[in-house]
Amino acid sequence: MALTEDADTLNVYLSDFGVSCQIGSGTAFKGILDASAENIANGIATSIEYLLTTRSSDVTSAPRGTTISVDSANYTVRENLILDDGKFSTLLLSKV
């Protein structure tokens, strides 16, 4: 039996780990925020990479420079990358 992806099945991926997100005064949506730390400069400094994974249809209006609220914290979009078949996108973010 084939699995058909629609808005309901895509939301299943976000329901357990997703946090509330909003672009400007638009409709709130769910996204999964990953804030992984990386040692740089031979371990002298640490850099945190903020990545938000969400449905592509929720972030079509999020080009570079867009301000987005993720779990009540503000970020700026650095890049909007479409994943695989285009159902999901990952936003590279900078914390404001």
Secondary structure, 3 states (H helix, E strand, C coil): CCCCCCHHHHHHHHHCCCEEEEECCCCCEEEEEEEEEEEECCCCEEEEEEEEEEEHHHCCCCCCCCEEEECCEEEEEEEEEEECCCCEEEEEEEEC
